[in-house]
Amino acid sequence: MQWQLDTRCKTILELLISREDYISVQEIGKILNISKRSVYYDLNKINDWLNMQRVTEIQIERNRGIYLTSITRQKIRGLISDTHQSHFYTLSPRERTGLMICSLLGSSKPIYIEQLCQICDISRNTAFNDLKDVRKKLERYRLQLLFEPHVGYKIEGPLIKQRALFLYYFQPLIDLITNKHISNMRYLPFYDEIQVNEYLTKLKTIESELGTAYVEGMLLSLATLVFVISNRDDCIEFDEIGIEEVSSTREFQVVSQFLSELSLQERIYVAIHLLGSRVQVPTVKPQSIDTINLARNLVLDFQRLACVVFEDSDQLVNLLAQHLNMSIYRYRYGIQIGNPLMSEIQSSYPDLFDITRKVCKGLRQTLGVPIPESEVAYITMHFGGFLNKRNYGSSKCRVLIVCPNGISTANMLRGEIESLHPDIEISAMVPVKEVESYCPKSDFIITTVDMKAPIPVIRVSPVISEEDRIRILSRVAQKISTNIHNNITLERIFRIVKEYVHPQNHSKLRNDLLRAFENAPLHIPRPASSIRLKDVVIPSRIQFKNSARDWKEAIIEASRPLLDEKVIEPQYIEAMILNIEKYGPYIVIAPKLALGHALPQDGVNSLGLSLLCLKEPVSFFYIPVHIIFILAPIDKSSHLGMMKDMMELFAEEENINHLLAMKDPGCVLKFIEENIKKENLVLDED
């Protein structure tokens, strides 16, 4: 079934093809009067549609926005003119799955297959296939999809978990519901527009009474859940929440005033959601989960998947454990805290965000509850701050960071700021009320809010922009009287030189400049487009062999092309072997596949990747491996796009088997290019 573009998606496409320069997501949102979240949501639908039309997907360049080439604009213009205006919207498989889960969780009685067909406007065969996916997703969270003849389908499991999952899957449906893209909304068992709007009005009154503002979409989600609660006979029970403490809060008192029809337990439940979005959930039991161990596993998994090592990993583990202590109850209850920086993090750090999402799968499996994207974004900020963190000896320019948005935001800022110049030293990270005592020890302040202070203040965005960087570097230059050439950036050099180079060689040009100026006193910003797997896999570094005597020989043989081309030194191979002997088969990252790597300082001359395919498997501590990649990283972040591509490509064992069947490097390159998207705006694994 071919699905049609709705009117708003067509409007966005028409806007894009009318522009001959860059346009930002924020600008699109302002023109159409919709949120950035809605723009990202629509761009994903547009990219799905473009894929079916075999047209290049829309990409977002960091700090610049979206740009379509004249060829792409021409293709899209032709497609739009050939497409008849549709007054209906055909749901994607992912949307159907979410709709089925919410219908099953939000219904007061079992649901027949015919009802699911009506809701999603699909055939019985399609519905049965979708239910297989529904069952798999529910099993991830230890919930069961049960079927009884002549009765229908229902979900069984802890009620708290059911509600958390309902809120998780309802969030992506908000645009579908508010824009009336579901053709048979009258069949939805969890949503009645009139009654939900009545509850929404009450919740907005509660919001006003409390003098606060909740994250976008939260009140509609909660209003819909209250509607579901009012139509079901089951009632929530608490064994770990401090009921007396919740009952004494202003939130509970206002909820009781405006939602008096709910039972005491349900009023407490609603109050917990309103409380939990701002402060820690009141509890009467100590945390039963070892958050230190949970945080340590997160860090270990990230280091393994991103091929990095955090020198100060204990500090990162402690910060993550503190964050998890505050967040675990929010996960369990499905409380939506939101993250105002989520869209910016997804667009500015797409590779880092996607790797963090993969890492959070372990967190989801341990807790048995979904991890919202807003939470993935917060954890991304923790990792990002420590990826960029540098330890320079004596620094000459002392910077005070003032950030009211919490530790993770401050750490992300710290990493970004420290990476700008080796003479920057962060004197402290403090809230606004503590600024005065730190001013004598600092040269200037970098903050995310408006404020006055006795020393210079630079206000920046939480995810700093190119303009922010220039202002910071200018202030540093004034302070330490740096030579003017330190204000030259590789990005500026690239922008000048690329005009004289064919576009297909731009990626190679950028990489060559990075290598050429590796030790020069220039600020090297993160490239707008990260280095992808296809950029570094070249025919001369791809080998096919029958077998290897043991894993050591396999590592040596896989590394040979990089060694011959002086990408690495012999000691780099020795370092990889020593690490495997010390830590075991940690480099096995997928069935049949290993990714060997060590640290940049162990003997890396330039960024590189090699590949060895073995017909017969070699044993890595009793784990059979056919494919060995060798990564030579030049720092902690340049290769993250490659790692993201590798995880995407080899998430399915079928792709590994396809690769093993090949005997020609050219086929491998073509396979990689055809199976990896350059950039995913949102990659929803649930």
Residue pairs with C-beta under 8 A, 6 or more apart in sequence:
1 90
2 52
2 90
3 49
3 89
3 90
3 91
3 92
4 83
4 86
4 88
4 89
4 90
5 13
5 45
5 46
5 49
5 83
5 86
6 45
6 86
6 89
6 179
6 181
7 85
8 32
8 34
8 42
8 179
9 42
9 45
9 46
9 49
10 80
10 83
11 32
12 28
12 32
12 39
12 42
12 43
12 46
13 46
13 76
13 80
14 80
15 23
15 28
15 31
15 32
16 23
16 58
16 66
16 68
16 73
16 76
17 68
17 73
17 76
17 77
17 80
19 68
20 70
21 67
22 61
22 64
22 65
22 66
22 67
23 65
23 66
23 67
24 64
24 65
24 66
25 36
25 39
25 40
25 43
25 60
25 65
25 66
25 343
25 347
26 36
27 65
28 39
28 66
29 35
29 36
29 38
29 39
32 39
35 216
36 343
37 216
37 217
37 342
37 343
38 175
40 343
40 346
40 347
40 681
40 682
41 172
41 175
41 682
42 175
43 58
43 60
43 681
44 681
44 682
45 92
46 58
47 57
47 58
47 681
48 92
50 56
50 57
50 58
50 76
51 57
53 79
55 72
55 75
55 76
55 79
56 72
57 677
57 678
57 679
58 66
58 68
59 66
59 529
59 678
59 679
60 66
60 347
60 679
60 681
61 67
61 528
61 529
62 347
62 348
62 526
62 528
63 348
63 465
63 466
63 528
64 528
68 76
88 183
89 176
89 181
89 182
89 183
90 121
91 99
91 120
91 121
91 122
91 176
91 181
91 182
93 130
93 133
94 172
94 684
95 172
95 173
95 176
96 120
96 122
96 126
96 130
97 130
97 133
97 134
97 137
98 169
98 170
98 172
98 173
99 119
99 120
99 173
99 176
99 182
100 116
100 119
100 120
100 127
100 130
100 131
100 134
101 134
101 137
101 138
101 165
101 166
101 169
102 166
102 169
102 170
102 173
102 190
103 111
103 115
103 116
103 119
103 188
103 189
103 190
104 111
104 134
104 145
104 153
104 154
104 155
105 155
105 162
105 163
105 165
105 166
105 169
105 190
105 228
106 166
106 189
106 190
106 191
106 224
106 228
107 154
107 189
107 190
108 189
108 231
108 232
108 233
109 152
109 154
110 148
110 151
110 152
110 153
110 154
111 152
111 153
111 154
111 189
112 152
112 153
113 124
113 127
113 128
113 131
113 152
113 153
114 124
115 152
115 187
115 189
116 122
116 127
116 130
116 131
116 153
117 123
117 124
117 127
118 184
118 187
119 182
119 184
119 187
119 188
120 126
120 127
120 130
121 183
121 184
122 130
131 145
131 153
134 145
135 145
137 686
138 144
138 145
138 155
138 157
138 165
140 364
140 365
140 686
141 157
141 161
141 165
141 368
141 369
141 370
142 157
142 161
142 368
143 155
143 156
143 157
143 161
143 162
143 165
144 155
144 156
144 157
145 153
145 154
145 155
146 153
146 154
146 155
146 156
147 153
148 154
155 162
159 234
159 236
159 237
160 236
160 332
160 333
161 332
161 368
161 369
163 225
163 236
163 333
163 334
164 331
164 332
164 333
164 334
164 369
164 370
165 334
165 369
165 370
166 190
166 225
166 228
166 334
167 221
167 222
167 225
167 334
167 336
168 334
168 370
168 372
168 686
169 686
170 190
170 221
170 224
170 225
171 217
171 221
171 336
171 372
172 684
174 217
174 220
174 221
175 181
176 182
177 185
177 191
178 220
182 188
185 191
185 193
190 224
190 227
190 228
191 224
191 227
192 227
195 227
195 230
196 220
196 223
196 224
196 227
197 223
199 223
199 224
199 226
199 227
199 259
200 219
200 220
200 223
202 223
202 258
202 259
203 219
203 222
203 223
203 226
204 219
205 258
206 251
206 254
206 255
206 258
206 259
206 274
207 213
207 214
207 219
209 254
209 257
209 258
210 250
210 251
210 254
210 274
212 278
214 274
214 277
214 338
215 277
215 336
215 337
215 338
215 340
215 374
216 338
217 336
218 273
218 277
218 336
218 338
221 336
222 270
222 273
226 259
226 262
226 270
229 262
229 266
229 269
230 261
230 262
235 263
235 265
235 266
236 265
236 266
236 269
237 265
238 265
238 268
239 285
240 283
240 284
240 285
240 329
241 268
241 272
241 281
241 282
241 283
241 284
241 329
242 282
242 283
242 284
243 268
243 284
245 282
245 284
246 252
246 268
246 271
246 272
246 275
246 282
247 268
249 271
249 275
251 271
251 274
251 275
252 267
252 268
252 271
255 262
255 267
255 270
255 271
255 274
256 267
259 267
259 270
262 270
269 333
272 281
272 333
272 335
273 333
273 335
273 336
275 281
275 282
276 329
276 330
276 333
276 335
276 337
277 335
277 336
277 337
277 338
280 326
280 329
281 329
281 330
281 333
281 335
283 329
287 325
287 328
289 328
289 366
289 367
291 321
291 324
291 325
291 328
292 317
292 318
292 321
294 321
294 324
294 363
294 366
295 316
295 317
295 318
295 320
295 321
295 324
296 317
297 362
297 366
298 320
298 359
298 360
298 362
298 363
298 379
299 310
299 313
299 316
299 317
299 320
301 358
301 359
301 362
302 308
302 355
302 356
302 359
302 383
303 309
303 310
303 313
304 586
304 587
304 589
305 355
305 358
305 359
305 589
305 643
305 647
306 355
306 383
306 636
306 640
306 643
307 595
307 597
307 631
307 633
307 639
307 643
308 387
308 633
308 636
308 637
309 599
310 316
310 386
311 391
312 386
312 389
315 386
316 382
316 383
316 386
319 382
319 407
319 408
319 411
320 379
320 382
322 407
323 378
323 379
323 382
323 407
323 408
327 375
328 367
329 335
330 337
330 375
331 367
331 369
331 370
331 371
331 372
331 375
332 367
332 369
334 369
334 370
336 372
336 374
337 374
337 375
338 374
339 345
339 374
339 375
339 377
339 378
340 462
341 377
341 381
341 405
341 409
341 462
341 463
342 373
342 374
342 377
344 461
344 462
344 463
345 353
345 377
345 380
345 381
345 384
345 463
346 353
346 373
346 377
346 681
346 682
347 681
348 463
349 380
349 384
349 463
350 530
350 644
350 679
350 680
350 681
351 530
351 640
351 641
351 643
351 644
352 380
352 383
352 384
352 387
352 637
352 640
353 376
353 377
353 380
354 644
354 647
354 648
354 680
354 683
355 640
355 643
355 644
355 647
356 376
356 379
356 380
356 383
357 373
357 376
357 683
357 685
358 647
359 379
360 371
360 375
360 376
360 379
361 685
363 371
364 370
364 371
370 686
373 682
378 408
379 408
381 408
381 409
381 411
381 412
382 408
382 411
382 412
384 411
384 412
384 415
385 408
385 410
385 411
385 412
385 413
385 414
385 415
386 411
386 415
387 415
387 636
387 637
388 414
388 415
388 416
388 418
388 419
388 636
388 637
389 414
389 415
389 418
390 418
390 419
390 422
392 418
392 422
392 423
392 424
392 425
395 422
395 423
395 424
395 425
396 423
396 425
396 479
396 480
397 421
397 423
397 424
397 425
397 443
397 476
397 479
397 480
398 425
398 426
398 427
398 441
398 442
398 443
399 417
399 424
399 425
399 426
399 427
399 442
399 443
399 444
399 445
399 446
400 426
400 427
400 428
400 430
400 435
400 438
400 439
400 441
400 442
400 444
400 445
400 446
400 455
401 410
401 413
401 414
401 417
401 426
401 428
401 429
401 430
401 445
401 446
401 447
402 429
402 430
402 431
402 432
402 435
402 445
402 446
402 447
402 448
402 449
402 451
403 409
403 410
403 413
403 429
403 431
403 447
403 448
403 462
404 431
404 432
404 448
404 449
405 448
405 462
407 429
409 448
409 462
410 429
411 429
412 462
412 463
413 429
413 446
413 448
413 460
413 462
413 464
414 426
414 429
416 463
416 464
417 424
417 426
417 446
417 464
417 472
418 424
418 426
420 469
420 472
420 473
420 476
420 523
421 473
421 476
421 486
421 523
423 476
423 480
423 482
424 476
427 438
427 441
427 442
428 438
428 441
428 442
430 438
432 447
432 449
432 451
435 445
435 451
435 453
436 453
436 454
439 445
439 453
439 454
439 455
442 455
443 455
443 456
443 479
444 455
444 456
444 457
444 458
444 475
444 479
445 451
445 453
445 455
445 456
445 457
445 458
446 458
446 460
446 472
447 457
447 458
447 459
447 460
448 459
448 460
448 461
448 462
449 459
450 459
451 457
451 459
456 475
458 468
458 471
458 472
458 475
460 468
460 471
460 472
461 468
464 472
466 491
466 525
469 523
469 525
473 486
473 487
473 523
474 487
476 482
477 484
477 486
477 487
485 521
485 522
486 521
486 522
486 523
488 522
489 522
489 523
489 524
489 525
490 513
490 514
490 517
490 522
490 523
490 524
490 525
491 525
491 527
493 513
493 517
494 509
494 510
494 513
497 509
497 513
498 506
498 509
501 509
507 529
507 531
507 532
507 535
508 535
510 527
511 531
511 535
511 607
514 524
514 607
514 634
514 638
515 606
515 607
515 634
517 524
518 634
526 637
529 678
529 679
530 638
530 640
530 641
531 607
531 638
531 639
531 641
531 642
532 641
532 642
532 645
532 676
532 678
533 609
533 641
533 642
533 645
533 646
533 649
533 672
533 676
534 645
534 669
534 672
534 673
534 676
535 642
536 607
536 608
536 609
536 642
537 609
537 611
537 668
537 669
537 672
538 669
539 665
539 666
539 669
540 561
540 565
540 665
541 561
541 562
541 565
541 608
541 609
541 610
541 611
542 561
542 610
542 611
542 613
542 665
542 668
543 557
543 558
543 560
543 561
543 610
543 611
543 612
543 613
544 612
544 613
544 615
544 662
544 663
545 557
545 612
545 613
545 614
545 615
546 614
546 615
546 616
547 614
547 615
547 616
547 618
548 554
548 557
548 614
548 618
550 618
550 619
551 580
551 618
551 619
551 620
551 621
551 625
552 577
553 618
554 612
554 614
554 618
554 625
554 628
555 573
555 576
555 577
555 580
555 596
555 628
555 630
556 573
557 612
558 596
558 610
558 611
558 612
558 628
558 629
558 630
559 568
559 572
559 573
559 576
559 596
559 610
559 630
560 610
561 610
562 568
562 608
562 610
562 630
562 632
563 569
563 570
563 573
565 608
566 605
567 604
567 605
567 606
567 607
567 608
567 632
568 603
568 604
568 605
568 608
568 632
569 603
569 604
569 605
570 603
571 602
571 603
572 598
572 602
572 603
572 604
572 632
575 598
575 599
575 602
575 603
576 587
576 596
576 597
576 598
576 630
579 586
579 598
580 586
580 587
580 596
580 620
584 621
585 594
585 620
585 621
585 623
587 594
587 595
587 596
587 597
587 620
588 594
588 620
588 623
588 625
589 595
589 646
589 647
589 650
590 650
590 651
590 653
590 656
591 653
591 656
592 617
592 624
592 625
592 626
592 627
592 653
592 656
592 660
593 625
593 626
593 627
593 628
593 629
593 650
593 656
594 620
594 625
594 627
594 628
594 629
595 628
595 629
595 630
595 631
595 646
596 628
596 629
596 630
596 631
597 630
597 631
597 632
597 633
599 633
600 633
600 634
600 635
604 632
604 633
604 634
605 632
606 632
606 634
607 632
607 633
607 634
607 638
607 639
608 631
608 632
609 629
609 630
609 631
609 632
609 642
610 629
610 630
611 627
611 628
611 629
611 630
611 668
612 627
612 628
612 630
613 626
613 627
613 659
613 660
613 662
614 625
614 626
614 627
614 628
615 626
615 660
617 624
617 625
617 626
618 624
618 625
618 628
619 625
626 656
626 660
627 656
627 659
627 660
629 646
631 639
631 642
633 639
645 672
645 676
648 676
648 677
648 680
648 683
649 655
649 672
649 675
649 676
650 656
655 675
658 671
659 668
659 671
662 668
662 671
